[in-house]
Amino acid sequence: MSLSTPHGGKLINRFVDLPETASEIKRAKDLATLSLSPREISDLDLIAEGVLSPLLGFMGWADYQS
């Protein structure tokens, strides 16, 4: 049994690989923080897991306005 082709041609995985985890956590400590609603956290999780492939992230303001 073969799997169907994902929408957009490939699955997106936004998780950090284990060998890079420590350096990414260190880098993240210098980034700005923001508060997310439960809905936004859910959307972020779906993007990270590739459920919303081929999306790579949230829309920018210009995309939202168009």
C-alpha positions as CSV (number, residue, x, y, z in Angstrom):
1,M,0.0,0.0,0.0
2,S,1.5,3.4,-1.0
3,L,0.7,6.7,0.7
4,S,-0.9,9.4,-1.3
5,T,1.2,12.4,-2.3
6,P,0.9,15.2,0.3
7,H,-0.7,18.5,-0.7
8,G,2.0,20.7,-2.1
9,G,4.3,17.8,-2.9
10,K,6.1,17.3,0.4
11,L,5.5,17.0,4.1
12,I,6.8,19.8,6.3
13,N,8.6,19.0,9.6
14,R,9.4,22.0,11.7
15,F,10.8,20.1,14.7
16,V,14.4,20.5,15.7
17,D,16.6,17.4,15.2
18,L,18.0,16.1,18.5
19,P,21.6,17.0,17.9
20,E,20.6,20.6,17.4
21,T,18.3,20.9,20.4
22,A,20.8,22.3,22.9
23,S,22.1,25.0,20.5
24,E,18.6,26.0,19.5
25,I,17.5,26.3,23.1
26,K,20.5,28.5,23.9
27,R,19.8,30.7,20.8
28,A,16.1,31.0,21.7
29,K,16.9,32.5,25.1
30,D,18.0,35.7,23.2
31,L,14.8,36.0,21.2
32,A,11.8,38.1,22.0
33,T,8.9,36.3,23.7
34,L,5.1,36.6,23.2
35,S,2.0,35.2,24.6
36,L,-0.1,32.8,22.6
37,S,-3.8,31.8,23.0
38,P,-4.7,28.1,23.2
39,R,-5.8,28.3,19.6
40,E,-2.5,29.8,18.4
41,I,-0.6,27.1,20.3
42,S,-2.7,24.5,18.6
43,D,-2.1,26.1,15.2
44,L,1.7,26.2,15.9
45,D,1.6,22.5,16.9
46,L,-0.2,21.6,13.7
47,I,2.3,23.5,11.6
48,A,5.3,21.9,13.4
49,E,3.9,18.4,12.9
50,G,3.3,18.9,9.2
51,V,-0.5,18.6,9.5
52,L,-0.9,21.8,7.6
53,S,1.7,21.0,4.9
54,P,3.0,22.8,2.8
55,L,2.6,25.7,5.2
56,L,6.0,26.6,6.8
57,G,4.6,29.1,9.4
58,F,2.0,31.7,10.1
59,M,0.9,34.3,7.5
60,G,2.5,37.6,7.5
61,W,0.4,40.8,7.8
62,A,0.6,41.5,4.1
63,D,-0.7,38.0,3.2
64,Y,-3.5,38.4,5.8
65,Q,-4.6,41.7,4.3
66,S,-4.6,40.5,0.7
